[in-house]
Each structure stands twice: as structure tokens, then as C-alpha cells.
Amino acid sequence: MTNLAQAVAPSLVAPQPFLKWAGGKRALLAEIRLRTPNYTGKYIEPFLGAGALLFDQAPDARKVVSDYNKDLVEVYEVIRDNPDALLAALRTHINDEAHYYAVRAWDRSPDWSTRSKVDRAARFIYLNKTNYNGLYRVNASGQMNVPFGGQANPDWIQAEVIASVSDFLNQKASDGSFLTTVLTGDYRLALAHAGAGDWVYLDPPYADTFTHYQSGGFTVADQTALRDEVLDLTAKGVPVLLSNSDVPLIRELFGDTDIFHIDRVQVRRAIGATVASRGNVDEVMVNNYAAVGI
């Protein structure tokens, strides 16, 4: 761990999301805390996103988290391994429209593959904090295409937050291994680590009533496959909490009242690709706690 994370006292700033993220869980933390079981094993979260719930877990607990977005996972790795260099790179950027589009175009340049992990991570954070509405969107070639946001005073450096997150991710067990394991890839990679005593939180791309229950490429078949994974975890005695849209598809998939309990919650969303995805929206929180004896 580098000197930066040690230079800023972690107690001054609690670890918290360093990104704006559509569907982020800061607004739902109170509801999730009410539904967090007393687990003794690992915390497992396969759809990590901005990490609001990860950072709400005890620093000395074992955690396994993952995300399919390898660029996002790389940012977590850089914050853990090289926060000094990351902050230096972040400070090279400015809140300027021409600069924004020049940086956004990096992934269209022939030298993109030679950029360092630190430069890529700084670009990711900078674009996220200065683009339109905190969206993450790429074109068919995997290139970022969100327009400039034009905010007056965006803070993409966040020195104390970066330091605190780095400290959190650098917590180690007595054997020297990281207490937080960060994976990239299919959500099943993280679920493979689940066993008795663990708790799994699932926050998949939400079923969307406006696109035939498709959201971010996560189709009806994907939602169904995820439900089947929850059934497998239930058979292993693993408690699971899942968030999703309050739509007929999700209520149908998790409609077996012998296994699942569904609560409706209302949350205010300030970030979203459409007007309909912002403001106060109904969501559901599904758990299998009774079926696994909780």
C-alpha cells in the first residue's frame, strides 16, 4: 500500500462510492440494513457497481465482490494498489468540454492499449464525474460515448475518499491475503464462493418495463437464470437478498411464497438514462431467509 492512503487518516472519511452510478445503492442503504442477516461468513456481491453496500460492511470481514465490467474492476484495483499515482493522474484533468472529449477519445486511438492501468482508471473516474448524469454507456465497439455534462464544480479527485477506499481494500487477514477479493467476469464466479454462513446480495441490471424486461443487455433469460442460481443457493442454505424493479416479471420469477419473501420499497433515483428511470420509483427486495432458516 502506498503512502497516500496512510497520509490521510481513514477515520476522517468513511469509505464510500467514488463514482456516480445508475442504480447505485446509497439511497437504499437503510432498507438493506434492515434486511441484513446476522451472517458469520463472507459477504458476497457479484454486481458490484459503485460499491455502496460493500463499503457498508465491516472492514475486517471477508468479502468477495465482482463485476462484469472489467474497466470498472480495474479502477478498484488501481485504488487498492496505487492510489498515489491515481491521484496524480486525476489532477492532470480539467473541467473543460474540449478536454473531456479529447480524453473520451483515448479509446479510439491506436495507442489506447498501451495506456497504463493508472491512466485508464483516472480517465474512468474523470469521465464519470464530468459526463452527463453519471452514465456509463459504450457503443458497439466498446467505446465510451456519453456527452460532456457541463457541471459547474465536479470533484473527480476526491483525495480523502480515494485514500479511505484504498485503506478499506487493503485490509488483510492474518495470513496476508486481502479481506476483500475483487473479481471480474460473470456473476457466477463470485457465487461459486458462497457457502454456509455467508450472505449474498444481488443487484443485477434491473428488469425494465419499457424495454420488454431488458436492461443493459440483461434479458428475461438472464433474469430467469439468476433466479435459478438463487434457488441453488437456497438449497445450500445460503441467505440471499436481491433488489430489482417492481415489475410483473420479477414478481412471477420469485412468486413461490414457500421460498421467497418480497417487499416493495420506494427509492428516489437521481441518475438514469431516461426520465422514467429517475425520481421516486418502486423497487422490490426479495429474500429467501425463511427458506434457509433465518
Secondary structure, DSSP 8 states (H G I E B T S, - for coil): --HHHHHS-GGGS-----S--TT-SGGGHHHHHHT-----S-EEESS-TT-TTGGGS-TTS-EEEEES-HHHHHHHHHHHH-HHHHHHHHTT--S-HHHHHHHHGGGGSTTGGGS-HHHHHHHHHHHHHHBSTT---B-TTS-B---B---SS-----HHHHHHHHHHHT-B-TTS-BSEEEEES-HHHHHTT--TT-EEEE--S---TTTTT-BTTB-HHHHHHHHHHHHHHHHTT--EEEEEE-SHHHHHHT--TTT-EEEEEEEEE---SSGGGSEEEEEEEEE-TGGGT-
